[in-house]
Amino acid sequence: MATMGSCEMYGSPEVSLLSKEGDFIIGGAFSIYSQTSVSSLSAFETPEPFKCSREFRFVQTMMFAIEEINNSSELLPDVSVGYRIFDSCGSTLPSTRAAMGLMNGEENTWSKNCSSVHAVIGASESSSTIAMQQISGVFQIPMISHFATCACLSNRKEYPFFFRTIPSDYYQSRALAKLVKHFGWTWVGAVRSDNDYGNNGMATFIEAANQEGICVEYSEAISRTGSRENVERVVRVIRRGTASVLVAFLAQGEMDVLLDEVLTQNLTGLQWVGSESWITANYLAKKRYAGILTGSLGFAIRKAKISGLLDFLLKVNPGQDPQSNLLREFWETTFGCSFGSSTPGTKSCSGFERLQDANNAFTDVSELRISNCVYKAVYAVAHALHSLLKCGPSGDSVSHSCILKDNSEQRQVKLQKVNFTLQSGEQVYFDDNGDPAATYELVNWQRNHAGDVVFMTNITVRNSGVWWLQIEAMIKPLSVCSENCLPGFRQAIMKGKPICCFSCVPCAGGEISNTNKCSQCPSEYWSNVNHSKCVPKVIEFLSYGETMGALLTAFSLCGASLTLVVLCVFFRFRHTPLVKASNSELSFLLLFSLTLCFLCSLAFIGQPTAWSCMLRHTACGVAFALCISCILAKTITVVMAFKAKRPANMFPQCSAPLQRTSVIGCTLIQVFICVIWLAFAPPFPHKNIVYANEKIILQCFLGSPLAFWVVMAYIGFLALLCFILAFLGRKLPDNFNEAKFITFSMLIFSAVWLTFIPAYVSSPGKFTVAVEIFAILASSFGLLFCIFAPKCYILLLKPERNTKKHLMGRNQSRTQ
């Protein structure tokens, strides 16, 4: 097989690699040959020759697009488009020579100009493009690149005639930073090409990474034409680093050099994050590098389909141009043969080999990404050239020839206002900086069932909008300087270390640390056990479900039931002397009021509401006022019965109205107090967040504490009055002296409520309610047992004492 030609041989400024004459000439500059030698050279050694790269398909894509345009009856009709294609060799000096060759003036169809081309497609690298644009810009020749992504080229002051069909790295670098942040990688290494592409792209990435809270452990630069010692040193730095994620902002040439050294040093276990330059390079996905790069992530230019390109590529043959050394070398490289070689063991090329039978990247049109950028660039120039033409009054190119709109003006192609749609439906236009709309695809290298590495495209990424999607079948490594703090801890920056290196300090109570910073929860929220989120504070109130609430409920229902049982017993024996002597009307009313006292305690249990809060104290106050009023009426009746000077048969006639009046009057006073209370300052539910930080005590706020204590004081006044009267009648001569039992019941009632006051004031939270319920139940049970237990004992167990004679009997000595 013939050796590869050198850039010096074919890339001279005098001779283009490929050319075709036409009315309009479009220049092309591609890195057809490139130098990848990094060996150390002495002063007497010569560098290795430039080697053929993978951009020959870009050249053929440009030629295909020009052929399509020449065959079009709508775009540039009656006008032929030619081309002059030079090799930039992926280096600045050859690129400068190519630019000089393209700018070399020749006579052409339309007018005389210092430049032989109307526009230039290229170059493939940012540094080469900058070098060429500095020359072509002097002649005001627009240059449209298919692969130069440096954000520096968007500077309109320095590069006013530069355009490109590939997005600027301004967007890609920021997208890479967001991608790294998305996976939680806050500690990464970085390696870049030592040129405008790598240096500018990495600088933008590091700036965006700092904004995202990502730290770069190291940032190294390599060049494919640099020394091997430098590459070895960079790989050693990567090996010594603790970051398990490596962001490689490299051109394909530098990526080749780096991977060779990575294989030599057997460096594995890295998660690679790549730029668009190499992330979809098919040759890197071969078995040689598959073990290193499997799982790689990065952004690539959207792939497209170019109708008819495959057929055009398959027609490439040395016979198309027998004088083209480039075609011969391509053919020899593809089929491993040589033209006219007599070397033993070397296969001779016939020129009739079939590209259909060759398995190489040249005929693989499944991943047309940069080739599509070349295709769009040619069409953009064609549309700009078309705007210079005047094709008849109706614009019909079939029956009218096309001429320049102004023969006197110099031919200057204006790309800024180009806006058209390709056959594939893709719209092509440029912004004010000469950049296209930034559109990427998120690519993940994965193995298929056959074990081959394939490019999995997960989602289309634009420079605006939501674009994250989970990447499946990928194990995410941990790449952090310091592991995230456990819940309940916050980050504390370590002196002299990057912000990604920190220690963990526990958060205080009521604070959370989702973002490694402690933040205070809102007033009605508290931190959970792990201090990872704010949860609603536990709302505390006396509920039916807890033990205390259940017991108090049981006692309340038991008391009410027992009272109803006593009521039934009294109703059963309502015609007996004992029940009649006890004033059955007041007894039934007293038992009814005691039932209400027992049941009103239930209003204190459960979650406080507006109605329950208003019902609690008012119902209790009215029920107890009714109860004590009945007892007071009974006491007055007993005392008056024994102290009266009138005949005994006259007293019942006047006592019944007096009893009813006293009961109703005393109760209505309490009702009036409660109505005023509810009308002006009613109780309402209140969340107490002051007493305990970690919980909310849900309680009933009294509204007016004065009204509450007035209600309590009125009940106390009635009880005190009842106690005094009962005490005065304790020695009356009945065998069944009810005044004694009333006296004792009032003692218990007063003792309970006097004890209640300090306990109520000092008890916290739900225990305040429990104390109040206990006072209600204790006083109610005291009244029930003290007043009705002796009577029930006689009614049920000692019926012989339930006679008028026994009840009215006096001591024998007193009778005599």
VENJO-V759830 format. One record per residue. N is the residue number from 0. RES is the residue in one small letter. PHI is phi in whole degrees, -180 to 180 (NA if undefined). PSI is psi as a letter, one per 40 degrees, with the letter a starting at -180 (none if undefined). Layout:
n={N,N}
res={RES,RES}
phi={PHI,PHI}
psi={PSI,PSI}
This chain:
n={0,1,2,3,4,5,6,7,8,9,10,11,12,13,14,15,16,17,18,19,20,21,22,23,24,25,26,27,28,29,30,31,32,33,34,35,36,37,38,39,40,41,42,43,44,45,46,47,48,49,50,51,52,53,54,55,56,57,58,59,60,61,62,63,64,65,66,67,68,69,70,71,72,73,74,75,76,77,78,79,80,81,82,83,84,85,86,87,88,89,90,91,92,93,94,95,96,97,98,99,100,101,102,103,104,105,106,107,108,109,110,111,112,113,114,115,116,117,118,119,120,121,122,123,124,125,126,127,128,129,130,131,132,133,134,135,136,137,138,139,140,141,142,143,144,145,146,147,148,149,150,151,152,153,154,155,156,157,158,159,160,161,162,163,164,165,166,167,168,169,170,171,172,173,174,175,176,177,178,179,180,181,182,183,184,185,186,187,188,189,190,191,192,193,194,195,196,197,198,199,200,201,202,203,204,205,206,207,208,209,210,211,212,213,214,215,216,217,218,219,220,221,222,223,224,225,226,227,228,229,230,231,232,233,234,235,236,237,238,239,240,241,242,243,244,245,246,247,248,249,250,251,252,253,254,255,256,257,258,259,260,261,262,263,264,265,266,267,268,269,270,271,272,273,274,275,276,277,278,279,280,281,282,283,284,285,286,287,288,289,290,291,292,293,294,295,296,297,298,299,300,301,302,303,304,305,306,307,308,309,310,311,312,313,314,315,316,317,318,319,320,321,322,323,324,325,326,327,328,329,330,331,332,333,334,335,336,337,338,339,340,341,342,343,344,345,346,347,348,349,350,351,352,353,354,355,356,357,358,359,360,361,362,363,364,365,366,367,368,369,370,371,372,373,374,375,376,377,378,379,380,381,382,383,384,385,386,387,388,389,390,391,392,393,394,395,396,397,398,399,400,401,402,403,404,405,406,407,408,409,410,411,412,413,414,415,416,417,418,419,420,421,422,423,424,425,426,427,428,429,430,431,432,433,434,435,436,437,438,439,440,441,442,443,444,445,446,447,448,449,450,451,452,453,454,455,456,457,458,459,460,461,462,463,464,465,466,467,468,469,470,471,472,473,474,475,476,477,478,479,480,481,482,483,484,485,486,487,488,489,490,491,492,493,494,495,496,497,498,499,500,501,502,503,504,505,506,507,508,509,510,511,512,513,514,515,516,517,518,519,520,521,522,523,524,525,526,527,528,529,530,531,532,533,534,535,536,537,538,539,540,541,542,543,544,545,546,547,548,549,550,551,552,553,554,555,556,557,558,559,560,561,562,563,564,565,566,567,568,569,570,571,572,573,574,575,576,577,578,579,580,581,582,583,584,585,586,587,588,589,590,591,592,593,594,595,596,597,598,599,600,601,602,603,604,605,606,607,608,609,610,611,612,613,614,615,616,617,618,619,620,621,622,623,624,625,626,627,628,629,630,631,632,633,634,635,636,637,638,639,640,641,642,643,644,645,646,647,648,649,650,651,652,653,654,655,656,657,658,659,660,661,662,663,664,665,666,667,668,669,670,671,672,673,674,675,676,677,678,679,680,681,682,683,684,685,686,687,688,689,690,691,692,693,694,695,696,697,698,699,700,701,702,703,704,705,706,707,708,709,710,711,712,713,714,715,716,717,718,719,720,721,722,723,724,725,726,727,728,729,730,731,732,733,734,735,736,737,738,739,740,741,742,743,744,745,746,747,748,749,750,751,752,753,754,755,756,757,758,759,760,761,762,763,764,765,766,767,768,769,770,771,772,773,774,775,776,777,778,779,780,781,782,783,784,785,786,787,788,789,790,791,792,793,794,795,796,797,798,799,800,801,802,803,804,805,806,807,808,809,810,811,812,813,814,815}
res={m,a,t,m,g,s,c,e,m,y,g,s,p,e,v,s,l,l,s,k,e,g,d,f,i,i,g,g,a,f,s,i,y,s,q,t,s,v,s,s,l,s,a,f,e,t,p,e,p,f,k,c,s,r,e,f,r,f,v,q,t,m,m,f,a,i,e,e,i,n,n,s,s,e,l,l,p,d,v,s,v,g,y,r,i,f,d,s,c,g,s,t,l,p,s,t,r,a,a,m,g,l,m,n,g,e,e,n,t,w,s,k,n,c,s,s,v,h,a,v,i,g,a,s,e,s,s,s,t,i,a,m,q,q,i,s,g,v,f,q,i,p,m,i,s,h,f,a,t,c,a,c,l,s,n,r,k,e,y,p,f,f,f,r,t,i,p,s,d,y,y,q,s,r,a,l,a,k,l,v,k,h,f,g,w,t,w,v,g,a,v,r,s,d,n,d,y,g,n,n,g,m,a,t,f,i,e,a,a,n,q,e,g,i,c,v,e,y,s,e,a,i,s,r,t,g,s,r,e,n,v,e,r,v,v,r,v,i,r,r,g,t,a,s,v,l,v,a,f,l,a,q,g,e,m,d,v,l,l,d,e,v,l,t,q,n,l,t,g,l,q,w,v,g,s,e,s,w,i,t,a,n,y,l,a,k,k,r,y,a,g,i,l,t,g,s,l,g,f,a,i,r,k,a,k,i,s,g,l,l,d,f,l,l,k,v,n,p,g,q,d,p,q,s,n,l,l,r,e,f,w,e,t,t,f,g,c,s,f,g,s,s,t,p,g,t,k,s,c,s,g,f,e,r,l,q,d,a,n,n,a,f,t,d,v,s,e,l,r,i,s,n,c,v,y,k,a,v,y,a,v,a,h,a,l,h,s,l,l,k,c,g,p,s,g,d,s,v,s,h,s,c,i,l,k,d,n,s,e,q,r,q,v,k,l,q,k,v,n,f,t,l,q,s,g,e,q,v,y,f,d,d,n,g,d,p,a,a,t,y,e,l,v,n,w,q,r,n,h,a,g,d,v,v,f,m,t,n,i,t,v,r,n,s,g,v,w,w,l,q,i,e,a,m,i,k,p,l,s,v,c,s,e,n,c,l,p,g,f,r,q,a,i,m,k,g,k,p,i,c,c,f,s,c,v,p,c,a,g,g,e,i,s,n,t,n,k,c,s,q,c,p,s,e,y,w,s,n,v,n,h,s,k,c,v,p,k,v,i,e,f,l,s,y,g,e,t,m,g,a,l,l,t,a,f,s,l,c,g,a,s,l,t,l,v,v,l,c,v,f,f,r,f,r,h,t,p,l,v,k,a,s,n,s,e,l,s,f,l,l,l,f,s,l,t,l,c,f,l,c,s,l,a,f,i,g,q,p,t,a,w,s,c,m,l,r,h,t,a,c,g,v,a,f,a,l,c,i,s,c,i,l,a,k,t,i,t,v,v,m,a,f,k,a,k,r,p,a,n,m,f,p,q,c,s,a,p,l,q,r,t,s,v,i,g,c,t,l,i,q,v,f,i,c,v,i,w,l,a,f,a,p,p,f,p,h,k,n,i,v,y,a,n,e,k,i,i,l,q,c,f,l,g,s,p,l,a,f,w,v,v,m,a,y,i,g,f,l,a,l,l,c,f,i,l,a,f,l,g,r,k,l,p,d,n,f,n,e,a,k,f,i,t,f,s,m,l,i,f,s,a,v,w,l,t,f,i,p,a,y,v,s,s,p,g,k,f,t,v,a,v,e,i,f,a,i,l,a,s,s,f,g,l,l,f,c,i,f,a,p,k,c,y,i,l,l,l,k,p,e,r,n,t,k,k,h,l,m,g,r,n,q,s,r,t,q}
phi={NA,-69,-73,-69,-76,-102,-64,-64,-77,-110,-102,-71,-68,-85,-123,-84,-68,-137,-153,-155,-80,-172,-65,-114,-117,-108,-85,-139,-137,-131,-86,-73,-116,-146,-105,-122,-76,-126,-72,-75,-117,-87,-68,-107,-100,-106,-69,-68,-68,-68,-109,-66,-102,-98,-97,-64,-68,-63,-61,-68,-65,-63,-64,-63,-62,-66,-65,-61,-66,-65,-89,-84,-95,-109,-102,52,-69,60,-128,-101,-114,-113,-151,-135,-113,-114,-101,-85,60,64,-141,-68,-64,-62,-65,-64,-66,-64,-64,-64,-66,-71,-83,-64,-72,-141,-71,-139,-68,-88,-165,-98,-146,-66,-104,-90,-125,-93,-160,-125,-98,137,-98,-89,-131,-66,-64,-65,-64,-62,-62,-71,-68,-66,-90,-67,-65,-63,-92,57,-94,-66,-126,-124,-97,-102,-146,-87,-111,-57,-65,-65,-75,-82,-75,-71,-70,-89,-130,-71,-112,-104,-137,-156,-106,-116,-63,-72,-67,-55,-83,-64,-62,-70,-65,-64,-64,-68,-63,-63,-65,-59,-92,77,-88,-105,-137,-129,-101,-144,-137,-143,-75,-85,-153,-61,-60,-72,-67,-69,-64,-70,-62,-67,-63,-64,-62,-68,-63,-62,-66,-88,80,-103,-107,-101,-67,-151,-139,-115,-125,-135,-132,-68,-102,-83,-79,-67,-59,-66,-65,-61,-63,-63,-66,-65,-61,-63,-65,-73,-66,-93,-73,-99,-118,-120,-91,-108,-96,-125,-76,-62,-62,-67,-66,-60,-63,-65,-65,-60,-72,-62,-65,-61,-89,54,-92,-131,84,-98,-95,-90,-121,-115,-88,-67,-64,-124,-68,-119,-76,-61,-67,-75,-84,-72,-62,-60,-110,-60,-66,-88,-99,-59,95,-61,-125,176,-109,-125,-66,-59,-81,-143,-115,-114,-64,90,-67,-61,-62,-66,-66,-70,-88,-63,-157,-57,-69,-64,-149,-60,-86,-83,-66,-64,-63,-64,-65,-59,-65,-64,-69,-68,-105,63,-131,-144,-82,66,-92,-108,-70,-61,84,-102,-73,-90,-84,-96,87,-108,-61,-104,-67,-62,-88,-90,-104,-143,-71,-63,-97,-86,-104,-79,-125,-83,-115,-69,-60,-68,-66,-63,-59,-67,-64,-63,-68,-65,-65,-62,-68,-68,-65,-63,-70,-83,-97,-126,-108,75,-66,-103,77,-83,-81,-73,-109,-131,-83,-105,-132,-67,-63,-143,-66,-82,-82,-72,-76,-125,-80,-109,-93,-60,-98,-68,-156,-150,-124,-74,-62,-74,97,-78,-91,-120,-160,-127,-86,-65,-95,82,-101,-84,-65,-80,-135,-128,-121,-83,-115,-129,-83,-134,-94,-88,-65,-83,91,-87,-81,-126,-93,-95,-92,-95,-165,-85,-114,-116,-78,-151,98,-87,-141,-85,-146,-65,-99,-86,55,-138,-92,-87,-75,-96,-136,-139,-75,-128,-66,-56,-64,-67,-55,97,-126,-125,-79,-126,-63,-90,-62,81,-116,-62,-66,-79,-104,-152,-108,-113,-119,-65,-82,-78,-62,83,-118,-122,-141,-64,-108,64,-129,-78,-133,-75,-74,-59,-61,-98,-126,-141,-70,-77,-62,-86,57,-99,-156,-87,-118,-57,-61,-65,-90,-104,-157,-75,-107,-71,-78,-84,-61,-63,-64,-66,-66,-65,-64,-63,-64,-64,-68,-64,-64,-64,-66,-63,-65,-65,-63,-61,-61,-67,-63,-64,-68,-66,-109,-66,-97,-84,-60,-65,-67,-66,-67,-85,62,-57,-63,-69,-64,-64,-67,-67,-65,-64,-67,-66,-60,-64,-63,-63,-74,-67,-66,-66,-69,-85,-101,103,-68,-64,-127,-61,-72,-66,-65,-71,-82,-53,-78,-70,-64,-63,-63,-68,-62,-71,-62,-64,-63,-68,-63,-64,-65,-64,-64,-63,-65,-61,-63,-63,-65,-68,-65,-91,-98,-70,-97,-75,-63,-65,-74,-91,-69,-58,-67,-100,-78,-61,-61,-65,-63,-61,-64,-65,-66,-65,-65,-64,-72,-64,-62,-65,-61,-63,-63,-68,-64,-62,-59,-69,-75,-106,-149,-73,-64,-151,-66,-142,-96,-93,-107,-90,-66,-132,-71,-90,-147,-111,-93,-90,-140,-94,-79,-65,80,-130,-58,-62,-63,-61,-72,-65,-61,-66,-66,-65,-63,-63,-63,-63,-65,-65,-63,-64,-63,-64,-66,-66,-66,-67,-102,-73,-106,-65,-82,-65,-68,-118,-92,-69,-64,-64,-69,-66,-59,-67,-65,-70,-61,-64,-59,-67,-62,-63,-77,-69,-72,-63,-60,-67,-67,-66,-71,-95,-78,-91,58,-70,-71,-61,-66,-61,-63,-66,-64,-61,-64,-64,-68,-64,-66,-68,-63,-61,-65,-62,-74,-67,-92,-105,-63,-61,-69,-64,-61,-71,-64,-100,-111,-127,-64,-66,-87,-86,-131,-67,-65,-69,-69,-99,-66,-122,-63,-58,-65,-67,-67,-65}
psi={i,i,i,i,i,i,d,d,d,e,f,i,e,d,h,i,d,i,i,h,i,i,d,i,h,h,i,i,h,i,g,d,i,i,h,e,h,e,i,h,h,i,e,e,i,i,i,i,i,i,i,h,a,e,e,d,d,d,d,d,d,d,d,d,d,d,d,d,d,d,e,h,e,d,h,f,i,e,h,i,h,a,i,h,h,i,h,e,e,f,i,d,d,d,d,d,d,d,d,d,d,d,e,h,i,i,h,a,d,d,i,h,i,d,i,e,i,d,i,h,h,a,a,e,i,d,d,d,d,d,d,d,d,d,d,d,d,d,e,f,h,i,h,h,i,e,e,h,e,h,e,d,e,e,h,d,d,d,g,e,f,h,i,i,e,i,i,i,e,d,d,d,d,d,d,d,d,d,d,d,d,d,e,e,h,e,h,i,i,h,i,i,h,g,a,d,d,d,d,d,d,d,d,d,d,d,d,d,d,d,d,e,f,h,h,h,d,i,h,i,i,i,i,e,e,a,i,d,d,d,d,d,d,d,d,d,d,d,d,d,i,e,h,e,h,h,h,g,g,i,i,d,d,d,d,d,d,d,d,d,d,d,d,d,e,f,h,i,e,i,h,h,h,i,i,e,d,e,d,f,h,d,d,d,e,i,d,d,e,d,d,d,e,h,e,i,i,i,h,i,i,h,i,i,h,h,h,e,d,d,d,d,d,e,e,h,i,d,e,d,g,d,e,h,d,d,d,d,d,d,d,d,d,d,e,f,a,h,h,f,h,e,h,h,e,h,h,h,h,d,e,e,i,h,d,d,e,h,g,i,e,d,e,h,e,d,g,g,c,d,d,d,d,d,d,d,d,d,d,d,d,d,d,d,d,d,e,e,i,h,g,i,d,e,e,h,e,d,e,h,i,h,i,i,d,h,d,d,i,i,h,h,h,h,e,d,e,h,h,i,h,i,d,e,e,h,h,h,i,i,a,d,e,e,i,i,h,h,h,i,h,h,h,h,h,i,h,a,d,e,e,i,h,i,h,h,h,d,i,h,h,i,e,i,i,h,e,i,i,i,h,i,f,h,h,h,i,h,g,i,d,h,i,i,i,i,h,e,i,i,h,h,h,h,h,e,i,i,e,e,h,i,i,h,h,i,i,i,h,e,i,i,f,d,f,e,h,h,i,h,i,i,d,e,i,i,i,a,d,e,f,d,i,h,i,h,i,h,h,h,i,h,i,d,d,i,d,d,d,d,d,d,d,d,d,d,d,d,d,d,d,d,d,d,d,d,d,d,d,d,d,d,f,e,e,i,d,d,d,d,d,e,g,d,d,d,d,d,d,d,d,d,d,d,d,d,d,d,d,e,d,d,e,e,i,i,h,h,i,d,d,d,d,d,d,c,d,d,d,d,d,d,d,d,d,d,d,d,d,d,d,d,d,d,d,d,d,d,d,d,d,e,e,i,e,i,i,d,e,d,d,d,d,e,d,d,d,d,d,d,d,d,d,d,d,d,d,d,d,d,d,d,d,d,d,d,d,d,d,d,g,i,i,i,i,h,h,h,e,d,d,h,d,e,i,h,h,h,i,h,h,e,c,h,d,d,d,d,d,d,d,d,d,d,d,d,d,d,d,d,d,d,d,d,d,d,d,d,e,d,f,i,e,i,d,g,h,d,d,d,d,d,d,d,d,d,d,d,d,d,d,d,d,d,d,d,d,d,d,d,d,e,h,i,b,e,d,d,d,d,d,d,d,d,d,d,d,d,d,d,d,d,d,d,d,d,d,e,d,d,d,d,d,d,d,d,d,g,d,d,e,g,i,d,d,d,d,e,i,i,i,d,d,d,d,none}
